[in-house]
């Protein structure tokens, strides 16, 4: 039967194992066994196996990240860089910017909420999105009576530009987002 105390210990050891990623397998197993034996001995010395007593034992051991950091230092194992957080707001923004009309409005709002782009980038995204309006207007321009006059050519150019500009802007913002992600410190 698994108790709350057992669950707490399992979570603690799982967290420690995650912190020990990058260690050679034999060293990782050695540290996990050592900490596990310490927990077992501390639990055996207690009169009660209450949740509070187990929490006290685990608190005395210390944070798994601290144990891993000390072991890295002691064994000379370099720390692995943490993976940067996924910029979900910005990814949704990029997708919304290429959806005509209402998607662009959402994208324009989201681009201004983001802290990852500069004001220049935000202005560019907002202005580029207005090309969806231009595309709408271009579709109502009356082409020449023969269908091949200057009005038709202008309408075609406006439509192509109107559809290409949001995609080009989204690609530009994605490149800027990637450059920003490469320069910002990794988060846990």
C-alpha positions as CSV (number, residue, x, y, z in Angstrom):
1,X,0.0,0.0,0.0
2,X,1.4,3.4,-1.0
3,X,1.1,6.1,1.6
4,X,1.3,9.8,1.2
5,X,4.8,9.5,2.8
6,X,5.9,7.1,0.1
7,X,4.5,9.4,-2.6
8,X,6.4,12.3,-1.2
9,X,9.7,10.3,-1.2
10,X,9.0,9.1,-4.8
11,X,8.4,12.7,-6.0
12,X,11.6,13.8,-4.3
13,X,13.7,11.1,-5.8
14,X,12.1,11.7,-9.2
15,X,12.9,15.4,-9.0
16,X,16.5,14.6,-7.9
17,X,16.9,12.2,-10.9
18,X,15.7,15.0,-13.2
19,X,18.2,17.4,-11.8
20,X,20.9,14.8,-12.3
21,X,20.4,14.6,-16.0
22,X,23.7,14.9,-17.8
23,X,25.5,12.8,-15.1
24,X,27.1,9.5,-16.2
25,X,24.6,6.7,-15.5
26,X,26.7,5.1,-12.8
27,X,27.2,8.4,-10.9
28,X,23.5,9.2,-11.2
29,X,22.6,5.8,-9.8
30,X,25.2,6.1,-7.0
31,X,23.8,9.5,-5.9
32,X,20.2,8.3,-6.0
33,X,21.0,5.2,-4.0
34,X,22.9,7.2,-1.5
35,X,20.1,9.7,-1.0
36,X,17.5,6.8,-1.0
37,X,19.5,5.0,1.8
38,X,19.7,8.2,3.8
39,X,15.9,8.6,3.5
40,X,15.3,5.0,4.5
41,X,17.5,5.3,7.6
42,X,15.9,8.6,8.6
43,X,12.4,7.1,8.2
44,X,13.5,4.0,10.3
45,X,14.7,6.3,13.1
46,X,11.3,8.1,13.3
47,X,8.5,7.0,15.6
48,X,5.9,8.0,13.1
49,X,5.6,7.9,9.3
50,X,3.4,10.9,9.1
51,X,3.4,13.3,6.2
52,X,4.9,16.0,8.3
53,X,7.7,13.8,9.5
54,X,8.7,12.8,6.0
55,X,8.5,16.4,4.8
56,X,10.9,17.3,7.6
57,X,13.3,14.5,6.5
58,X,13.2,15.8,2.9
59,X,13.7,19.4,3.9
60,X,16.8,18.4,5.9
61,X,18.2,16.7,2.9
62,X,17.8,19.9,0.9
63,X,16.4,20.8,-2.5
64,X,17.2,18.3,-5.2
65,X,18.6,21.1,-7.4
66,X,21.1,22.0,-4.6
67,X,22.1,18.3,-4.2
68,X,22.7,18.0,-7.9
69,X,24.6,21.3,-8.1
70,X,26.9,20.2,-5.2
71,X,27.5,16.8,-6.9
72,X,28.3,18.6,-10.2
73,X,30.8,20.7,-8.4
74,X,32.3,17.8,-6.5
75,X,32.5,15.6,-9.5
76,X,33.5,18.3,-12.0
77,X,30.4,17.8,-14.2
78,X,29.4,20.9,-16.2
79,X,25.9,22.1,-15.7
80,X,23.5,21.6,-18.6
81,X,21.9,24.8,-19.8
82,X,18.2,24.9,-19.2
83,X,15.9,25.0,-22.2
84,X,14.3,28.4,-22.8
85,X,10.6,28.6,-22.3
86,X,8.4,28.2,-25.3
87,X,7.1,31.6,-26.4
88,X,3.5,30.5,-26.9
89,X,2.1,34.0,-27.0
90,X,4.4,34.9,-29.8
91,X,3.8,31.7,-31.8
92,X,0.0,32.3,-31.6
93,X,0.7,35.9,-32.7
94,X,2.6,34.8,-35.8
95,X,-0.2,32.4,-36.8
96,X,-2.9,35.1,-36.2
97,X,-1.1,37.7,-38.2
98,X,-1.5,35.7,-41.4
99,X,-5.2,35.0,-41.0
100,X,-7.2,37.6,-42.9
101,X,-9.1,40.4,-41.1
102,X,-10.2,39.1,-37.6
103,X,-7.0,37.0,-37.2
104,X,-4.9,40.0,-38.0
105,X,-6.8,42.1,-35.4
106,X,-6.1,39.4,-32.8
107,X,-2.4,39.2,-34.0
108,X,-2.0,43.0,-33.8
109,X,-3.3,43.0,-30.2
110,X,-1.1,40.1,-29.3
111,X,2.0,41.5,-30.9
112,X,1.6,44.6,-28.7
113,X,1.2,42.4,-25.6
114,X,4.5,40.6,-26.2
115,X,7.7,41.8,-24.6
116,X,10.0,40.0,-27.0
117,X,9.6,42.3,-30.0
118,X,10.8,45.9,-30.3
119,X,8.4,48.8,-30.9
120,X,9.6,48.9,-34.5
121,X,8.7,45.2,-34.9
122,X,5.2,45.8,-33.4
123,X,4.6,48.8,-35.7
124,X,5.7,46.8,-38.7
125,X,3.3,43.9,-37.8
126,X,0.4,46.3,-37.3
127,X,1.0,48.2,-40.5
128,X,1.6,45.0,-42.6
129,X,-1.7,43.6,-41.3
130,X,-3.6,46.5,-42.8
131,X,-2.7,45.0,-46.2
132,X,-5.7,42.7,-45.6
133,X,-7.9,45.7,-45.9
134,X,-6.1,46.7,-49.1
135,X,-6.7,43.2,-50.4
136,X,-10.4,43.6,-49.7
137,X,-10.4,47.0,-51.5
138,X,-8.5,45.6,-54.4
139,X,-11.1,43.0,-55.1
140,X,-13.7,45.6,-55.6
141,X,-11.7,47.7,-58.0
142,X,-13.4,47.7,-61.4
143,X,-11.1,46.3,-64.0
144,X,-11.2,47.8,-67.4
145,X,-14.1,46.9,-69.7
146,X,-11.9,44.4,-71.6
147,X,-10.6,42.9,-68.3
148,X,-7.0,43.7,-69.2
149,X,-6.7,47.4,-68.5
150,X,-4.6,49.2,-66.0
151,X,-7.2,48.8,-63.3
152,X,-6.9,45.0,-63.5
153,X,-3.1,45.1,-63.3
154,X,-3.3,47.4,-60.3
155,X,-5.8,45.2,-58.6
156,X,-3.7,42.1,-59.2
157,X,-0.6,43.8,-57.8
158,X,-2.5,45.0,-54.8
159,X,-3.9,41.6,-54.1
160,X,-0.5,39.9,-54.4
161,X,1.2,42.5,-52.2
162,X,-1.7,42.4,-49.7
163,X,-1.4,38.6,-49.3
164,X,2.4,38.5,-49.4
165,X,3.1,41.3,-46.9
166,X,1.5,39.6,-43.8
167,X,3.4,36.4,-44.5
168,X,6.7,38.2,-45.1
169,X,6.1,40.1,-41.8
170,X,5.4,36.9,-39.9
171,X,8.6,35.4,-41.3
172,X,10.5,38.5,-40.3
173,X,9.0,38.4,-36.7
174,X,9.8,34.7,-36.4
175,X,13.4,35.4,-37.3
176,X,13.5,38.2,-34.7
177,X,11.9,36.0,-32.1
178,X,14.5,33.3,-32.7
179,X,17.3,35.8,-32.4
180,X,15.8,37.1,-29.2
181,X,15.5,33.5,-27.8
182,X,19.2,32.9,-28.6
183,X,20.3,36.0,-26.6
184,X,18.0,35.8,-23.6
185,X,19.1,33.7,-20.5
186,X,17.6,30.3,-20.3
187,X,14.8,29.8,-17.7
188,X,14.0,26.8,-15.6
